[in-house]
Amino acid sequence: MATPTGTFQSYQAIGNREDLSDIIDNISPTDTPFYSRVKKSSTGSTSPEWQTDALDAPATNLMVEGDDATTNTATPTVRLKNYVQTSQKTPRVSGIQRELDAAGRGDEMDYQTMKRGKELKNDIEYALVRNQASSAGSATVPRSSAGLESWIATNKTSVGTGTLQTTPGYSGGTVAAPTDSTVTGSVAESHLKSIAKTIYDAGGAADLIMVGTGTKQKMSTFAGIATQYRENSGNKRATILGAADVYISDYGEYKIVANRKVRDQTALFLDMEHWEVKRVRGITKYPLAKTGDSDRVLLVTDYTLASLNEKASGKITDINSAL
């Protein structure tokens, strides 16, 4: 159908007002499953230290009646440390932009500071759960804090089909990063059983499995996962469950939690009682000096991951979640 001759349309119009919504939509993930759960404490050092100890293994213990007591040789405690890592975000906004009427926010600096703060929390979570090594740093190199993958060195199993992952763990004051398998492999329920047993035998009471999104889906297919059902009585809508959030082992119940920052090739079995984040400064905001017609704000935090006893946790490594 043709438009009648002479009809003035919006295509030709000059001066129609724009309609810009005051809502800014942002679905970027900001959840921090590990950092939100872990204990926090303060430290006044860039390399906080702590100690671990262990009992002798159970053994046959017989004594002849009336015999002299046998002295038990004492084993010294183990002294551990990690290095405090400093992370920062710095928004900068021009003076005129702060005065303009911007849609969806008031002061542009407040909005940018809020965004950078969420990004900083994501960066903290990333550092805590990954395979980062610890480093003392120098005048020109930043310090770094060892992450979960690097700390867990005792209770582990690799499903790789090439050279298996090596995890040096703590040695000589630092924690080295793991070396991944050359070829990843398929994870099965038997691997969960194996790690659960190893952790229990070591004295741990892990109850949390933290995995990447692909491995979370893979674990939901295991036959041994707790029965998947939801009551559906009366005329309620049917519900299809394709996920499992709990694994019941011979040694306790594990909650399975997806974490976008955990590497998909690693499943972390955690006893949260034995992990702690030590902070010099929590996320702190400092206005920076003006050097021109703009404003800057420094968001900064200093933190490290304390593995109070890595033997209480475990990991499955070199997973290919597609297999």
Sequence and secondary structure as in RCSB ss.txt:
>XXXX:A:sequence
MATPTGTFQSYQAIGNREDLSDIIDNISPTDTPFYSRVKKSSTGSTSPEWQTDALDAPATNLMVEGDDATTNTAT
PTVRLKNYVQTSQKTPRVSGIQRELDAAGRGDEMDYQTMKRGKELKNDIEYALVRNQASSAGSATVPRSSAGLES
WIATNKTSVGTGTLQTTPGYSGGTVAAPTDSTVTGSVAESHLKSIAKTIYDAGGAADLIMVGTGTKQKMSTFAGI
ATQYRENSGNKRATILGAADVYISDYGEYKIVANRKVRDQTALFLDMEHWEVKRVRGITKYPLAKTGDSDRVLLV
TDYTLASLNEKASGKITDINSAL
>XXXX:A:secstr
    TT   TTT S       S          HHHHHSEEEE SSSS EEEE            TT         
  EEEE   EEEEE  EEEHHHHHS  TT S HHHHHHHHHHHHHHHHHHHHHHS    B   SSS  B   HHH
H  SSEEE  SSS  B   EETTEE   B  SS B   HHHHHHHHHHHHHHT    EEEE HHHHHHHTT TTS
        TT          EEEETTEEEEEEE TTS TT EEEE GGGEEEEEEEEEEEEE    SSEEEEEEE
EEEEEEES GGG EEEESB TT 
